[in-house]
Amino acid sequence: MFVLFCKNMIDFQKIRNKQKGLFFVIAIVVIFSFVILFTPDAEEIVFGQGRQTESGLYGQITLEDDEQDVTLEEWRESRRMVIAQMGPYASNLGDDFLDTRTVQILREKALMEKLDIHPTQSDTDAWISELLNRGLESLPAESKPTRQEALKNLFLRYGAPYRSRGDSEEDVQMKGAAQLEAFARYQVGNEQLRSLGGVSGVLVSAKEAEIKYREDNLSYVAEGIFLNHTNYLPLVQASEDQLKKHYTNTLSEHRIPEKRRLSYVTFPATNYLDEAEKQFNALDVVNRDGFLTNYWPGITILPGYKTNSISALAKLIVPIRTNEYAGMKLEEATANIREEILTKSWGLKAGLASVEAYKAGLDFQKSVEATHKAQPALDTLEKMALLQNLTATTTMPVSDGNNPVPGLSGVTASQIFGLSITNAFIVGDPFSGGASEFYIASLKQIIPSRNRSYAEAKNKVTTAYKKAEGIKLMKEAGQKIYQSIKDGKSLDVVAKENNISVTKLGPFNSAGGVIPNLDNKANSEDFRTQALGLETGETSELITSSTDSSDATSEEAAFVVKLTEKIPVSREKFDSEFPAYLENERSSAAARGFADWLQRQTAELYRFTLKTYVEGEGTVEVSSEDGNSGFYKQGTRVKIIARPAENFDFKEWSGGVIVNTAVATNEVVVSRNTSVTASFVKKDTL
């Protein structure tokens, strides 16, 4: 085992002789960035929802009749597996994805145990060797550390999250070797699971795939007569009375919705580089190594890189990385290097400067919330920012919806409209998705909804009225044309009688995209749908459609389509494309088969934790079809009832309850490990 070799790590030749494959480990140094360092507040943010971490439970695994609680450490272990799988992309995925994948890994590991899947040491070593061979090939020559340095740095990196007080560097290396091996064993086991569950892919026969390929690659040729409402606009007359009547009938369309604005203060990481550098200088060599190699894997070639100051490192880095720092003064290059080291996120760990910005933001948040709690007001944040010599910015007015708020990344309009004077704040999270700024935002202004006056809306009313009347005339003309076709006249004859043209269209297929010669005379997908539903020589009914992609309900065009030809795929195209198509169909079938199989096999293995807490005096009653044990299958609807004690009233829910928080009888749909808190207050305090 790798751990055994770590005991003699100084004697690298001895290790090489005992296990040749071990030294392929060095390539992981550039493949995975696996270390998670938590700030004092970050752990509560990363793990669970609400007060989940207080319980120490993160679900329950059921194997046969044995129910095993998932501990915080087991949850962390599986989450680290996710980080290892995702590599440098993990910080961009967000907590929801990571939590979901963590649960899936717990399920997979439980299923491996159930099916007695226990990868051998040789299987594990072979997996590592294969992966590492690819990694070594990808490393540029100038960035390759020695095998001794790479192996040592790799074990330190994997061992850092497990370091205990008083651990030596060798202790950390041994822990890292054990974690690397555990990850490799999981990966091998997962591949064996896939071999069991993905067998459906081989059941896709070549004939089945050929039939589907030929259907997907049929080409169609059609012809059509097209009308547009714009051709009838000159015939529309609009009097003042007609326009006013239209305005009254469509008053809801002239409503200006409520709008809101936020004021906010940001705490950019770059404003806290000095504080971050102090934290960097105080780090031990293991953690410092992690930040430095995360900045540049090739930094390990520099002598004493783990003990040098950032400015000293810069003097060594600039002459080597000439492509990046050519033409810069040393002071400028040093500033760039310093900023990148101190702000760059590392796995789930935000940069050191981001942590310092977060701390400053927390202090400001506490002062703002304390002031606001004493006397709620929409200008509290701006006043406190002024007192603390901070800059408060105000957003543009926004309407309700899920659209992002200009100027405040990560905030949506729907979040703003969920605020009230008493619940006025949105707090950013620099540890989710690798964000580099911490912000405190507060509801600034509510602009009430109102109706536009007729004078304000007249131009819009005129345009809308003429369009509506033009569409009516278009439909009337279209119905006459369609009736003529039903009576037996050809498209060419009908077109000539109405002084319009017949458009030849195609070839096109069912996959979507541009239809040759259509020229947006009607919505192309509407046209395609109608044409593909016809037999050769058949003509459709009169179809209304829209040429305005922003308004799918607007019937701005009408058409009649006749399918004239179906063209089979050519022999040359089939011979060149079908082998890859068949392979893809089988791979897709295997993937679908594995996913379905895994879901069926693991659905009953893992249950989520739902904890209940009380603030004040009262109780929480819990019931569900899955019992009331505190552990529930995914998707379970759990009914929760807050029952106040004598002389107390229920105030609100918090935690996993996000809808109707003031309603005592509520419901939680369990989809993650979470908690709910019922708050009760004395009756004379409301």
C-alpha positions as CSV (number, residue, x, y, z in Angstrom):
1,M,0.0,0.0,0.0
2,F,1.1,3.6,-0.7
3,V,1.0,4.4,3.0
4,L,3.7,1.8,3.8
5,F,6.0,3.3,1.2
6,C,5.6,6.8,2.8
7,K,7.4,5.5,5.9
8,N,10.6,5.3,3.9
9,M,9.9,8.3,1.6
10,I,13.4,9.7,2.0
11,D,14.8,6.6,0.3
12,F,13.1,7.1,-3.1
13,Q,15.2,4.4,-4.8
14,K,13.9,1.9,-2.3
15,I,10.3,2.8,-3.0
16,R,11.0,2.6,-6.7
17,N,12.4,-0.9,-6.4
18,K,9.4,-2.0,-4.3
19,Q,6.7,-0.7,-6.4
20,K,7.5,0.7,-9.8
21,G,4.0,2.0,-10.5
22,L,4.1,4.3,-7.5
23,F,6.1,6.9,-9.3
24,F,3.4,7.5,-11.8
25,V,1.8,9.4,-8.9
26,I,3.8,12.5,-9.8
27,A,1.4,13.4,-12.6
28,I,-1.5,14.0,-10.3
29,V,0.3,17.1,-9.1
30,V,-1.2,18.9,-12.2
31,I,-4.4,16.9,-12.6
32,F,-6.0,17.3,-9.2
33,S,-6.1,20.2,-6.8
34,F,-7.7,18.5,-3.9
35,V,-7.0,20.4,-0.7
36,I,-9.9,22.1,1.1
37,L,-8.9,24.6,3.7
38,F,-11.8,26.1,5.7
39,T,-11.9,29.5,7.1
40,P,-13.5,29.9,10.6
41,D,-16.9,30.6,9.0
42,A,-16.6,28.6,5.8
43,E,-17.5,25.2,7.1
44,E,-21.0,26.2,8.1
45,I,-21.4,27.6,4.6
46,V,-20.1,24.6,2.8
47,F,-21.8,21.7,4.7
48,G,-25.5,21.3,5.0
49,Q,-28.2,23.9,5.2
50,G,-29.6,25.7,8.2
51,R,-28.2,24.4,11.5
52,Q,-27.4,20.9,10.0
53,T,-23.8,20.8,11.2
54,E,-24.9,21.0,14.8
55,S,-26.4,17.5,14.7
56,G,-23.3,15.9,13.3
57,L,-25.5,13.7,11.0
58,Y,-25.6,13.9,7.2
59,G,-28.1,11.3,6.3
60,Q,-28.5,7.5,6.9
61,I,-27.3,4.5,4.9
62,T,-29.4,1.3,5.0
63,L,-27.7,-2.0,4.1
64,E,-29.9,-5.0,4.5
65,D,-31.4,-4.4,8.0
66,D,-28.4,-2.4,9.2
67,E,-29.0,1.4,9.4
68,Q,-25.8,3.5,9.6
69,D,-25.8,7.2,10.3
70,V,-23.6,9.3,8.0
71,T,-21.3,11.4,10.1
72,L,-19.8,14.8,9.3
73,E,-16.4,13.1,8.6
74,E,-18.0,10.6,6.2
75,W,-19.8,13.5,4.4
76,R,-16.5,15.4,4.2
77,E,-14.7,12.4,2.8
78,S,-17.3,11.9,0.0
79,R,-17.3,15.6,-0.8
80,R,-13.5,15.6,-1.1
81,M,-14.0,12.7,-3.6
82,V,-16.2,15.1,-5.6
83,I,-13.5,17.8,-5.5
84,A,-10.9,15.3,-6.7
85,Q,-13.2,14.2,-9.6
86,M,-13.9,17.7,-10.7
87,G,-10.4,19.0,-10.3
88,P,-9.9,22.7,-10.9
89,Y,-13.5,23.1,-12.1
90,A,-15.0,22.3,-8.7
91,S,-14.9,25.9,-7.5
92,N,-17.2,26.9,-10.3
93,L,-19.9,24.3,-9.8
94,G,-21.7,25.7,-6.8
95,D,-22.8,24.0,-3.6
96,D,-26.1,22.5,-4.9
97,F,-24.2,20.4,-7.5
98,L,-21.5,19.4,-5.1
99,D,-24.0,18.4,-2.4
100,T,-26.0,16.3,-4.9
101,R,-22.8,14.6,-6.2
102,T,-21.7,14.0,-2.6
103,V,-24.9,12.1,-1.9
104,Q,-24.5,10.1,-5.1
105,I,-21.0,9.1,-4.1
106,L,-22.3,8.0,-0.7
107,R,-25.0,5.9,-2.5
108,E,-22.4,4.4,-4.9
109,K,-20.1,3.5,-2.0
110,A,-23.0,1.8,-0.2
111,L,-23.9,-0.1,-3.3
112,M,-20.3,-1.2,-3.8
113,E,-20.5,-2.6,-0.2
114,K,-23.9,-4.3,-0.9
115,L,-22.6,-5.9,-4.1
116,D,-19.3,-6.9,-2.5
117,I,-17.2,-4.8,-4.9
118,H,-13.7,-4.5,-3.3
119,P,-11.1,-3.4,-5.8
120,T,-7.7,-5.1,-5.4
121,Q,-4.4,-3.3,-4.8
122,S,-3.3,-4.1,-8.3
123,D,-6.5,-2.7,-9.8
124,T,-6.0,0.5,-7.8
125,D,-2.3,0.8,-8.8
126,A,-3.2,0.2,-12.5
127,W,-5.8,2.9,-12.5
128,I,-3.3,5.4,-11.0
129,S,-0.6,4.4,-13.4
130,E,-2.9,4.9,-16.4
131,L,-4.1,8.3,-15.2
132,L,-0.6,9.5,-14.3
133,N,0.9,8.4,-17.6
134,R,-1.5,10.8,-19.3
135,G,-0.6,13.5,-16.8
136,L,3.1,13.2,-17.3
137,E,2.7,13.5,-21.1
138,S,0.8,16.8,-20.7
139,L,3.5,18.5,-18.6
140,P,5.8,20.9,-20.4
141,A,9.4,20.1,-19.9
142,E,10.2,23.4,-18.2
143,S,7.5,22.8,-15.5
144,K,8.3,19.2,-14.6
145,P,9.5,18.8,-11.0
146,T,11.9,16.0,-10.1
147,R,10.2,12.8,-9.2
148,Q,11.2,13.2,-5.6
149,E,9.8,16.7,-5.3
150,A,6.6,15.8,-7.2
151,L,5.9,12.7,-5.1
152,K,6.5,14.6,-1.8
153,N,4.4,17.6,-2.9
154,L,1.5,15.4,-4.0
155,F,1.3,13.5,-0.7
156,L,1.5,16.8,1.2
157,R,-1.4,18.2,-0.9
158,Y,-3.6,15.2,-0.4
159,G,-2.7,15.1,3.3
160,A,-3.3,18.7,4.2
161,P,-7.1,18.5,4.8
162,Y,-6.4,15.7,7.4
163,R,-3.5,17.4,9.2
164,S,-3.7,17.3,13.0
165,R,-2.0,19.7,15.5
166,G,1.5,18.5,16.0
167,D,1.7,16.5,12.8
168,S,5.2,16.4,11.1
169,E,5.6,16.8,7.4
170,E,6.2,13.1,7.2
171,D,2.9,12.4,9.0
172,V,1.0,14.6,6.5
173,Q,2.7,12.8,3.6
174,M,1.5,9.4,5.0
175,K,-2.0,10.7,5.4
176,G,-1.9,12.0,1.8
177,A,-0.8,8.7,0.4
178,A,-3.7,7.0,2.2
179,Q,-6.2,9.5,0.8
180,L,-4.9,9.2,-2.7
181,E,-5.2,5.4,-2.5
182,A,-8.8,5.7,-1.2
183,F,-9.8,8.0,-4.1
184,A,-8.3,5.6,-6.6
185,R,-10.1,2.6,-5.0
186,Y,-13.4,4.5,-5.2
187,Q,-12.8,5.2,-8.9
188,V,-12.0,1.6,-9.7
189,G,-15.1,0.5,-7.8
190,N,-17.2,3.0,-9.7
191,E,-16.0,1.7,-13.0
192,Q,-16.9,-1.9,-11.9
193,L,-20.4,-0.6,-11.0
194,R,-20.7,0.8,-14.4
195,S,-19.7,-2.5,-16.0
196,L,-22.6,-4.1,-14.1
197,G,-25.2,-1.4,-14.8
198,G,-24.4,-0.2,-18.3
199,V,-24.9,-3.5,-20.2
200,S,-28.0,-2.2,-22.1
201,G,-25.7,-0.4,-24.5
202,V,-24.7,-3.7,-26.2
203,L,-28.3,-4.5,-26.7
204,V,-28.7,-1.8,-29.4
205,S,-28.5,-3.7,-32.6
206,A,-26.9,-2.3,-35.8
207,K,-30.3,-2.7,-37.5
208,E,-32.1,-0.7,-34.8
209,A,-29.5,2.0,-35.0
210,E,-29.7,2.0,-38.8
211,I,-33.4,2.5,-38.9
212,K,-33.1,5.4,-36.4
213,Y,-30.2,6.9,-38.4
214,R,-32.1,6.8,-41.7
215,E,-35.2,8.4,-40.1
216,D,-33.1,11.1,-38.5
217,N,-31.4,11.9,-41.8
218,L,-34.3,12.0,-44.1
219,S,-34.4,15.2,-46.2
220,Y,-37.6,17.0,-47.1
221,V,-38.6,19.3,-49.9
222,A,-41.8,21.4,-49.8
223,E,-43.5,24.4,-51.3
224,G,-45.7,26.9,-49.6
225,I,-47.9,30.1,-49.9
226,F,-47.1,32.7,-47.2
227,L,-49.0,35.7,-46.0
228,N,-47.9,38.5,-43.6
229,H,-50.0,40.9,-41.6
230,T,-47.7,43.8,-42.7
231,N,-49.2,43.5,-46.3
232,Y,-52.6,44.5,-44.9
233,L,-51.6,47.4,-42.6
234,P,-52.2,50.0,-45.3
235,L,-55.9,48.9,-45.4
236,V,-56.3,49.6,-41.6
237,Q,-57.9,52.9,-40.6
238,A,-57.7,54.0,-36.9
239,S,-60.0,56.7,-35.4
240,E,-59.4,58.3,-32.0
241,D,-62.5,56.5,-30.6
242,Q,-61.2,53.1,-31.9
243,L,-57.8,53.7,-30.3
244,K,-59.3,54.7,-26.9
245,K,-61.5,51.7,-27.0
246,H,-58.5,49.5,-27.7
247,Y,-56.6,51.2,-24.9
248,T,-59.5,50.4,-22.4
249,N,-59.8,46.8,-23.6
250,T,-56.0,46.2,-23.3
251,L,-55.4,48.2,-20.1
252,S,-53.5,45.4,-18.4
253,E,-50.9,45.6,-21.2
254,H,-50.1,49.2,-20.3
255,R,-49.4,48.5,-16.7
256,I,-46.0,49.7,-15.4
257,P,-44.9,47.0,-12.9
258,E,-43.6,47.7,-9.5
259,K,-39.8,48.3,-9.6
260,R,-37.2,48.1,-6.8
261,R,-33.7,49.2,-6.2
262,L,-30.9,47.9,-3.9
263,S,-28.1,49.8,-2.3
264,Y,-25.0,47.7,-1.6
265,V,-21.5,47.8,-0.4
266,T,-18.9,45.4,-1.9
267,F,-15.7,44.2,-0.3
268,P,-13.3,43.4,-3.2
269,A,-10.6,40.9,-2.5
270,T,-8.0,43.2,-4.0
271,N,-8.7,45.8,-1.3
272,Y,-7.4,43.4,1.3
273,L,-4.1,42.2,-0.1
274,D,-2.0,43.6,2.8
275,E,-4.1,41.7,5.4
276,A,-4.0,38.6,3.2
277,E,-0.2,38.7,2.8
278,K,0.1,38.7,6.6
279,Q,-2.0,35.6,6.7
280,F,0.2,34.0,3.9
281,N,3.4,34.8,5.8
282,A,1.9,33.1,8.9
283,L,1.1,29.8,7.1
284,D,3.1,26.7,7.6
285,V,5.0,25.2,4.7
286,V,2.3,22.6,3.9
287,N,-0.5,25.2,3.5
288,R,1.8,27.7,1.8
289,D,2.8,25.0,-0.7
290,G,-0.8,24.5,-1.6
291,F,-1.4,28.2,-2.4
292,L,1.8,28.5,-4.4
293,T,1.4,25.4,-6.5
294,N,-2.2,26.4,-7.1
295,Y,-0.9,29.7,-8.5
296,W,1.7,27.9,-10.7
297,P,2.5,24.1,-10.6
298,G,6.0,24.8,-11.9
299,I,6.9,26.9,-8.9
300,T,8.3,23.7,-7.3
301,I,11.5,24.1,-9.4
302,L,12.4,27.2,-7.5
303,P,14.7,26.5,-4.5
304,G,13.2,27.3,-1.2
305,Y,9.8,28.3,-2.7
306,K,7.9,27.4,0.4
307,T,9.8,29.7,2.7
308,N,10.5,32.7,0.5
309,S,8.4,35.9,0.7
310,I,6.1,36.8,-2.2
311,S,8.5,39.6,-3.3
312,A,11.5,37.2,-3.2
313,L,9.6,34.6,-5.1
314,A,8.7,37.2,-7.8
315,K,12.4,38.0,-8.4
316,L,12.8,34.3,-9.2
317,I,9.6,33.8,-11.2
318,V,9.8,36.8,-13.5
319,P,13.0,35.7,-15.4
320,I,11.5,32.3,-16.0
321,R,7.9,33.3,-17.0
322,T,9.1,35.8,-19.6
323,N,6.1,35.3,-21.8
324,E,3.8,36.7,-19.1
325,Y,6.0,39.4,-17.6
326,A,8.1,40.6,-20.5
327,G,8.3,44.4,-20.7
328,M,7.0,44.8,-17.1
329,K,9.0,46.5,-14.4
330,L,9.8,44.2,-11.5
331,E,7.5,46.2,-9.2
332,E,4.6,45.7,-11.6
333,A,5.2,42.0,-12.1
334,T,5.6,41.5,-8.4
335,A,2.2,43.2,-7.9
336,N,0.6,40.9,-10.4
337,I,2.1,37.8,-8.9
338,R,1.1,38.9,-5.4
339,E,-2.5,39.5,-6.4
340,E,-2.9,36.2,-8.1
341,I,-1.4,34.2,-5.3
342,L,-3.5,35.9,-2.7
343,T,-6.8,36.0,-4.6
344,K,-6.9,32.8,-6.6
345,S,-9.4,30.2,-5.3
346,W,-8.2,26.7,-4.4
347,G,-10.8,24.0,-4.7
348,L,-13.6,25.0,-2.4
349,K,-11.2,27.4,-0.6
350,A,-11.5,31.0,-1.6
351,G,-8.3,33.1,-1.9
352,L,-6.7,34.5,1.2
353,A,-7.7,38.0,0.2
354,S,-11.3,36.9,-0.3
355,V,-11.3,35.6,3.2
356,E,-10.1,38.9,4.6
357,A,-12.7,40.7,2.5
358,Y,-15.3,38.3,3.9
359,K,-14.2,39.1,7.5
360,A,-14.5,42.9,6.8
361,G,-17.9,42.3,5.3
362,L,-19.1,40.3,8.3
363,D,-18.2,43.2,10.6
364,F,-20.1,45.7,8.4
365,Q,-23.0,43.3,8.2
366,K,-23.3,43.0,12.0
367,S,-23.3,46.7,12.5
368,V,-25.9,47.3,9.7
369,E,-28.2,44.6,10.9
370,A,-28.0,45.8,14.6
371,T,-28.9,49.3,13.6
372,H,-31.7,48.2,11.2
373,K,-33.1,45.9,13.9
374,A,-33.4,48.8,16.3
375,Q,-35.1,51.0,13.8
376,P,-36.0,49.5,10.4
377,A,-35.4,51.9,7.5
378,L,-34.5,51.7,3.8
379,D,-31.5,53.9,4.1
380,T,-29.8,52.2,7.0
381,L,-27.1,50.6,4.9
382,E,-26.2,53.9,3.2
383,K,-25.9,55.7,6.5
384,M,-23.7,53.0,8.0
385,A,-21.5,53.0,4.9
386,L,-21.0,56.8,5.2
387,L,-20.1,56.4,8.9
388,Q,-17.5,53.7,8.2
389,N,-16.1,55.5,5.1
390,L,-17.3,52.9,2.7
391,T,-18.9,53.4,-0.7
392,A,-22.5,52.5,-1.2
393,T,-23.8,51.9,-4.7
394,T,-27.5,51.9,-5.9
395,T,-28.8,49.6,-8.6
396,M,-31.0,50.7,-11.5
397,P,-34.7,50.1,-10.9
398,V,-35.6,46.5,-11.8
399,S,-38.9,44.6,-12.3
400,D,-39.8,41.3,-10.8
401,G,-38.4,38.2,-12.5
402,N,-35.4,35.9,-12.5
403,N,-33.2,38.2,-14.6
404,P,-29.9,39.2,-13.1
405,V,-29.6,42.7,-11.5
406,P,-27.2,44.9,-13.5
407,G,-24.2,45.8,-11.4
408,L,-24.7,43.2,-8.7
409,S,-23.5,39.8,-9.9
410,G,-25.4,36.8,-8.6
411,V,-28.5,38.7,-7.5
412,T,-31.8,38.3,-9.4
413,A,-34.8,40.5,-9.4
414,S,-36.9,37.8,-7.8
415,Q,-34.6,38.0,-4.8
416,I,-35.2,41.7,-4.5
417,F,-38.9,41.2,-4.6
418,G,-38.7,38.7,-1.8
419,L,-37.5,41.5,0.5
420,S,-39.4,43.7,2.8
421,I,-38.6,46.6,5.1
422,T,-38.2,44.2,8.1
423,N,-36.3,41.6,5.9
424,A,-34.3,43.9,3.9
425,F,-30.9,42.3,3.3
426,I,-29.2,40.0,0.7
427,V,-25.7,38.8,1.8
428,G,-23.2,37.5,-0.8
429,D,-21.2,34.3,-0.2
430,P,-17.6,34.4,-1.4
431,F,-17.3,30.7,-0.8
432,S,-19.9,29.6,-3.4
433,G,-18.8,29.3,-7.0
434,G,-15.4,30.8,-6.4
435,A,-16.7,34.4,-6.0
436,S,-14.0,36.9,-5.1
437,E,-16.2,39.6,-3.6
438,F,-18.3,39.8,-0.5
439,Y,-21.3,42.2,-0.6
440,I,-24.0,43.4,1.7
441,A,-27.1,44.6,-0.2
442,S,-30.3,46.2,1.2
443,L,-33.6,47.2,-0.2
444,K,-33.4,50.9,-1.1
445,Q,-36.6,51.9,-2.8
446,I,-40.0,50.5,-3.8
447,I,-41.5,52.2,-6.9
448,P,-45.2,51.3,-7.0
449,S,-47.0,49.9,-10.0
450,R,-49.3,52.1,-12.1
451,N,-51.1,52.3,-15.4
452,R,-49.8,54.4,-18.2
453,S,-52.2,57.1,-19.2
454,Y,-53.7,57.1,-22.7
455,A,-51.4,59.9,-23.8
456,E,-48.4,57.9,-22.6
457,A,-49.5,54.8,-24.3
458,K,-51.0,56.2,-27.5
459,N,-48.1,55.3,-29.8
460,K,-48.0,51.7,-28.5
461,V,-51.8,51.5,-28.7
462,T,-51.8,52.7,-32.3
463,T,-49.2,50.1,-33.3
464,A,-51.0,47.3,-31.5
465,Y,-54.4,48.2,-32.9
466,K,-53.2,48.3,-36.5
467,K,-51.3,45.0,-36.0
468,A,-54.4,43.3,-34.6
469,E,-56.6,44.5,-37.5
470,G,-53.9,43.6,-40.0
471,I,-53.8,40.1,-38.6
472,K,-57.6,39.8,-38.9
473,L,-57.4,40.8,-42.6
474,M,-54.5,38.3,-43.2
475,K,-56.5,35.5,-41.7
476,E,-59.6,36.3,-43.8
477,A,-57.4,36.2,-46.9
478,G,-55.7,33.0,-45.8
479,Q,-59.0,31.2,-45.3
480,K,-60.2,32.1,-48.8
481,I,-56.9,30.7,-50.2
482,Y,-57.2,27.5,-48.2
483,Q,-60.8,27.0,-49.3
484,S,-59.7,27.3,-52.9
485,I,-57.0,24.6,-52.3
486,K,-59.6,22.3,-50.6
487,D,-61.8,22.8,-53.7
488,G,-59.1,21.2,-55.7
489,K,-57.0,24.1,-57.1
490,S,-53.2,23.7,-57.1
491,L,-51.0,26.1,-55.1
492,D,-49.7,27.6,-58.4
493,V,-53.3,28.4,-59.6
494,V,-54.4,29.9,-56.2
495,A,-51.2,32.0,-56.0
496,K,-51.8,33.4,-59.4
497,E,-55.4,34.2,-58.6
498,N,-54.3,36.1,-55.5
499,N,-51.3,37.8,-57.0
500,I,-48.8,36.1,-54.7
501,S,-46.0,33.5,-55.2
502,V,-45.3,29.9,-54.3
503,T,-42.0,29.4,-52.5
504,K,-39.9,26.3,-53.0
505,L,-38.3,25.2,-49.8
506,G,-35.6,22.7,-48.9
507,P,-34.1,20.3,-48.6
508,F,-34.3,20.3,-44.8
509,N,-34.4,17.7,-42.1
510,S,-36.0,17.1,-38.7
511,A,-32.9,18.2,-36.7
512,G,-33.7,21.9,-36.9
513,G,-31.8,24.8,-38.3
514,V,-32.3,27.0,-41.3
515,I,-34.8,26.0,-44.0
516,P,-33.5,27.0,-47.4
517,N,-35.5,29.8,-49.0
518,L,-37.8,30.3,-46.0
519,D,-36.3,33.8,-45.3
520,N,-38.2,34.0,-42.0
521,K,-41.6,34.2,-43.8
522,A,-42.9,32.2,-40.9
523,N,-41.5,30.7,-37.8
524,S,-39.2,27.9,-39.2
525,E,-40.0,25.4,-36.5
526,D,-43.8,25.9,-37.0
527,F,-43.2,25.3,-40.7
528,R,-41.0,22.2,-40.1
529,T,-43.5,20.7,-37.7
530,Q,-46.3,21.0,-40.3
531,A,-44.2,19.7,-43.2
532,L,-42.9,16.6,-41.3
533,G,-46.4,15.6,-40.4
534,L,-47.5,15.4,-44.0
535,E,-47.3,12.5,-46.5
536,T,-45.7,13.3,-49.9
537,G,-48.2,15.3,-52.0
538,E,-50.3,16.2,-49.0
539,T,-51.2,19.9,-48.2
540,S,-51.6,21.3,-44.7
541,E,-54.4,23.5,-43.3
542,L,-53.9,27.3,-43.0
543,I,-51.4,27.7,-40.2
544,T,-50.8,31.0,-38.3
545,S,-47.4,31.6,-37.0
546,S,-45.0,34.3,-35.7
547,T,-42.0,36.0,-37.3
548,D,-41.2,37.7,-34.0
549,S,-39.0,35.4,-31.9
550,S,-39.6,37.5,-28.8
551,D,-43.3,37.0,-29.0
552,A,-44.3,33.4,-29.7
553,T,-48.0,34.2,-29.3
554,S,-48.1,36.8,-32.0
555,E,-49.8,35.5,-35.1
556,E,-48.0,37.7,-37.6
557,A,-47.9,35.3,-40.5
558,A,-50.0,32.5,-42.1
559,F,-49.0,29.8,-44.5
560,V,-50.1,26.6,-46.3
561,V,-47.4,24.0,-47.0
562,K,-47.3,21.1,-49.4
563,L,-44.8,18.3,-48.9
564,T,-43.4,17.4,-52.4
565,E,-40.6,14.9,-51.7
566,K,-38.7,12.8,-49.1
567,I,-35.1,12.2,-49.9
568,P,-33.3,9.2,-48.3
569,V,-29.7,9.6,-47.0
570,S,-27.1,9.0,-49.6
571,R,-24.9,5.9,-49.5
572,E,-21.7,7.9,-49.2
573,K,-23.1,9.8,-46.2
574,F,-24.3,6.6,-44.5
575,D,-21.0,4.8,-45.0
576,S,-19.0,7.7,-43.6
577,E,-21.2,8.6,-40.6
578,F,-23.0,5.4,-39.5
579,P,-20.1,3.6,-37.7
580,A,-19.6,6.6,-35.3
581,Y,-23.4,7.0,-35.0
582,L,-23.8,3.3,-33.9
583,E,-21.0,3.7,-31.4
584,N,-22.6,6.8,-29.9
585,E,-26.0,5.1,-29.7
586,R,-24.6,2.2,-27.8
587,S,-22.6,4.4,-25.5
588,S,-25.6,6.6,-24.8
589,A,-27.7,3.5,-24.2
590,A,-25.1,2.2,-21.8
591,A,-25.0,5.5,-19.9
592,R,-28.8,5.7,-19.7
593,G,-28.9,2.1,-18.6
594,F,-26.3,2.7,-15.9
595,A,-28.1,5.9,-14.6
596,D,-31.5,4.1,-14.4
597,W,-30.0,1.0,-12.9
598,L,-28.0,3.1,-10.3
599,Q,-31.1,5.1,-9.4
600,R,-33.1,1.9,-8.8
601,Q,-30.3,0.2,-6.8
602,T,-29.6,3.2,-4.6
603,A,-33.0,4.8,-4.1
604,E,-33.5,3.0,-0.8
605,L,-29.9,3.1,0.4
606,Y,-29.6,6.7,1.4
607,R,-32.0,8.9,3.4
608,F,-31.6,12.6,4.0
609,T,-31.5,14.2,7.5
610,L,-34.2,16.6,8.5
611,K,-33.6,18.1,12.0
612,T,-36.0,20.3,13.9
613,Y,-35.1,23.0,16.3
614,V,-37.1,25.4,18.5
615,E,-36.4,29.0,19.5
616,G,-38.5,30.1,22.4
617,E,-41.0,27.7,24.0
618,G,-43.0,25.3,21.9
619,T,-42.7,22.0,20.0
620,V,-42.5,20.8,16.4
621,E,-44.7,17.9,15.2
622,V,-43.4,16.0,12.2
623,S,-45.2,13.4,10.0
624,S,-44.7,11.8,6.6
625,E,-45.4,8.7,4.6
626,D,-41.7,7.8,5.3
627,G,-42.2,7.9,9.1
628,N,-40.9,10.5,11.5
629,S,-37.4,9.1,12.3
630,G,-35.7,12.3,11.1
631,F,-34.3,10.4,8.0
632,Y,-36.3,10.5,4.7
633,K,-36.1,9.3,1.2
634,Q,-35.5,11.9,-1.5
635,G,-38.6,13.7,-2.5
636,T,-40.5,12.9,0.7
637,R,-43.1,15.5,1.7
638,V,-42.7,16.1,5.5
639,K,-45.5,17.9,7.3
640,I,-44.4,20.1,10.1
641,I,-46.6,21.8,12.7
642,A,-45.3,24.4,15.1
643,R,-47.2,24.2,18.4
644,P,-46.5,27.1,20.8
645,A,-46.4,26.6,24.6
646,E,-48.8,28.4,26.9
647,N,-48.4,32.2,26.7
648,F,-46.4,31.9,23.5
649,D,-47.2,32.5,19.9
650,F,-45.7,31.0,16.8
651,K,-43.6,33.6,14.9
652,E,-41.9,32.1,11.8
653,W,-40.0,29.2,10.3
654,S,-36.4,29.4,9.2
655,G,-33.8,27.1,7.6
656,G,-35.3,24.6,5.1
657,V,-38.7,26.4,5.0
658,I,-38.6,29.2,2.4
659,V,-42.3,29.5,1.5
660,N,-45.1,30.7,3.8
661,T,-42.6,31.1,6.7
662,A,-45.2,32.7,8.9
663,V,-47.7,29.7,8.6
664,A,-47.5,27.3,11.5
665,T,-48.6,24.3,9.5
666,N,-46.1,23.8,6.7
667,E,-44.4,21.3,4.5
668,V,-40.8,20.5,3.5
669,V,-39.9,18.5,0.5
670,V,-36.7,16.7,1.4
671,S,-34.1,17.0,-1.2
672,R,-31.0,17.5,0.9
673,N,-29.7,17.3,4.4
674,T,-31.3,20.3,6.1
675,S,-32.9,21.6,9.3
676,V,-35.9,23.8,10.2
677,T,-36.3,26.0,13.2
678,A,-39.7,27.1,14.6
679,S,-39.5,30.5,16.4
680,F,-41.9,31.2,19.3
681,V,-42.3,34.5,21.1
682,K,-44.1,35.5,24.3
683,K,-47.5,37.0,23.5
684,D,-46.8,40.4,25.0
685,T,-43.7,40.8,22.8
686,L,-45.5,40.8,19.4
